Amino acid sequence: MALEIRQFPCLQDNYGFLIRCSETGATACIDTPEADVILEESQTLDWPIRAIWNTHHHWDHAGGNEAIRQATGARIVAPRAEAATIGHVDQPVAAGDAVALGNLTARVMDVGGHTLGHVAYWFEEAGVAFVGDSLFALGCGRMFEGTPQQMQAGLARLRGLPPETVIYCAHEYTQANARFALSVDPENAALQSYARRVDELRAEDKPTIPTVLAAECESNPFLRWDDEGLRARLGLQAASDAEVFAELRRRKDSF
């Protein structure tokens, strides 16, 4: 039994994901950035979509729900806190809930901050997490609705997953994120190497997603709020973890 994943570009810089239980054939899409592209991919693979799993309510994550629901009859799984905004939610979920994909199970994680009810889906046995716009390769989402304390706590939950966890985030932002990361952590050798690899991949028009949590913990400043060197460069040696995160996010917002 295995979790099969198909990743493909949508819109300008989103990724779409189809996930399938190899044993039962049960298939879901993670978010719905571009319904036509997702439906075409489903048909090409012969993976009939039976469910939509939303991470949050933003249009580039839930905007294709209705078209896909109408075309396939898919059930919608979505954050309970955002169900009214998303609409037609069949299975509202919150932190700690389990969601089945055939014989596979994903755990719902609270990663609010980008939006208040944002969730991630973690397949523990497969070692995979779909994190939407909470954590990015070398970055994190903007805080449109939440507080620094909320978002840093959500990222801390993701950081606590096994280091070999494969992270699927929803946008190809890594090259821009690398430039910012190097501006605040310029002496980080792991980050320098990561950034070079990203440039090589993008020069060949290849995706930088997925990433691996261990690499993010070494290089992504938004997971390194307790690193003494980074704190010193920010002048925040005595600050709380959330305060360090807030300063990083403030700097990124105006970078």
C-alpha positions, 0 to 999 in steps of 0.5 A, spaced: 500 500 500 502 506 498 500 514 497 501 516 490 502 523 488 502 527 482 504 534 482 503 539 476 503 547 475 496 551 476 495 558 475 501 563 475 505 559 480 501 554 484 501 547 484 496 542 484 496 535 487 492 529 486 493 523 491 491 516 490 491 510 495 494 505 490 491 499 494 483 502 493 484 507 487 481 512 492 483 519 489 483 526 492 485 533 490 489 537 495 486 544 494 483 546 487 487 552 484 485 551 477 479 546 476 480 545 468 487 543 469 486 538 475 480 535 471 484 534 465 490 531 469 485 526 473 482 524 466 489 523 463 491 519 469 485 515 470 484 517 477 477 519 478 477 524 483 472 522 489 474 528 494 477 535 495 481 536 501 482 544 502 487 547 506 484 554 507 479 558 504 483 563 499 481 563 492 487 559 489 486 554 493 478 553 494 476 557 487 475 550 483 471 546 488 464 547 485 466 546 478 470 539 480 464 538 485 459 538 479 464 534 474 465 529 479 461 529 485 467 529 490 466 530 497 469 536 500 473 536 506 475 543 509 477 546 515 471 547 520 473 554 522 473 556 514 467 551 512 462 557 511 466 561 507 468 555 503 461 552 502 458 545 501 463 542 506 461 535 507 467 533 512 469 539 516 475 538 520 480 540 525 486 539 529 487 532 531 482 529 526 483 523 521 481 523 514 481 517 510 484 516 503 482 509 501 486 505 506 491 511 508 489 516 513 492 523 514 492 527 520 489 534 520 494 539 523 492 546 526 497 551 522 493 557 522 496 564 521 496 565 514 488 564 515 485 563 521 483 556 520 488 553 515 490 546 516 495 541 514 494 534 512 500 529 514 500 522 512 505 519 518 506 512 515 507 515 508 512 521 511 508 526 507 505 533 509 501 537 505 501 544 508 498 549 503 500 556 504 503 555 511 510 553 510 514 554 504 520 552 501 525 557 504 519 561 507 512 561 510 506 564 508 504 571 509 499 573 516 493 575 512 489 573 518 493 570 524 498 573 529 505 572 530 504 567 536 499 563 532 503 562 526 509 561 529 506 555 533 503 552 527 510 552 524 513 549 530 508 543 530 510 542 523 517 543 525 516 537 530 514 532 525 520 527 523 525 530 519 525 526 513 518 528 512 517 530 505 513 537 505 508 539 499 507 546 499 502 550 494 507 555 490 513 556 487 516 561 491 523 558 493 528 562 489 525 569 491 525 566 498 532 564 498 534 571 496 531 573 503 533 568 507 540 569 505 539 577 507 538 575 514 542 568 514 548 570 509 553 565 513 549 559 513 553 554 509 547 549 508 542 555 506 548 557 501 548 550 498 540 550 498 540 556 494 545 554 489 541 548 487 534 552 487 537 556 482 540 550 478 533 547 478 529 554 476 534 555 470 532 548 467 524 550 469 524 544 474 520 545 480 523 546 487 517 542 491 517 538 494 522 539 500 524 535 506 523 538 513 530 537 515 533 541 509 528 547 511 530 546 519 537 547 517 536 553 512 529 556 512 529 562 517 522 561 519 523 555 522 530 557 525 527 562 530 531 559 536 538 559 532 543 564 536 546 566 530 540 568 527 537 572 533 544 575 534 544 578 527 537 580 528 539 584 535 533 579 538 537 575 543 532 576 548 526 576 544 521 570 545 520 565 539 514 569 536 517 575 536 523 573 532 518 570 527 514 576 527 521 580 525 523 576 520 516 576 517 516 583 517 522 584 514 520 579 508 513 583 507 518 589 505 523 585 502 
